[in-house]
């Protein structure tokens, strides 16, 4: 029976030709015996890893030259779906010729990319991305066995999205630096949540310790609390002029969020702080109007006066607001 008859043309179109070829004709499937490795003066490592989320398992064989830690030969056995077989085959190929330290740097993204027919088209549908993650995990297991350490010792950070190998610290930093507010924005910036989607929220194909919805919520909460503290500190001490630029921007944003922004949004507009410059007499705050506020007649009169008056009251009487 043809593939298209079993699963439908649209599903098979989501796989690269390289994947469908290696599903049926893997190039590195098999095993290496200890006797074979020893006859060549090499050390054999056999690592097993199973993915509970999909019932797949892979056994990886490394024949390593102990004089330079180079993987001179590698084979695999895979018990699972065709995508797991194709991913394991490419993973095995990528290991050959590398040292153990080099091989452990191979990620699931490298495996998936090597399975593509062209650089811009994913090799597998998003729900199958976890199969290349399994390949990455068994490499860590093999390296740990060879070096006599725990496999997790190779993981220096908490990985939230296994598919794209995005860490917790990276996600928090990207949210803060780019003022992200939605999961879609996080995916655009980092690729996290763009594949199997299990890391977005509970209920995916496997349970996770960290979810994007929680990280976004908690990081935004921390950002809001920092803004409010900065505004409160500035109002209490009257020391806005001596704050750092970052502290000043946070203080201004906090006041705008608390007292101004909701009214702008009600009229279909918004604003953002572009820059703050301290002169001899004034502290100039440069803003940009967004949406309906941009080009509105009152943006240069009543609205501007309201924004400036609020900032003067809350932060410093020397503030001057300048739209650009």
FENTA-V332634 format. One record per helix or strand. SS is the DSSP state (A for helix, B for strand). FROM is the first residue (numbers start at 1). TO is the last residue. Records with the same first field share a line. If there is no record, write none. Layout:
BEGIN
SS->FROM-TO ; FROM-TO
END
This chain:
BEGIN
A->3-7 ; 9-13 ; 17-24 ; 34-39 ; 82-95 ; 100-103 ; 108-114 ; 126-128 ; 130-147 ; 151-154 ; 168-178 ; 183-190 ; 212-237 ; 240-242 ; 245-259 ; 261-266 ; 297-300 ; 302-314
B->29-29 ; 43-51 ; 56-65 ; 70-79 ; 99-99 ; 159-161 ; 166-167 ; 269-278 ; 283-291 ; 319-323
END
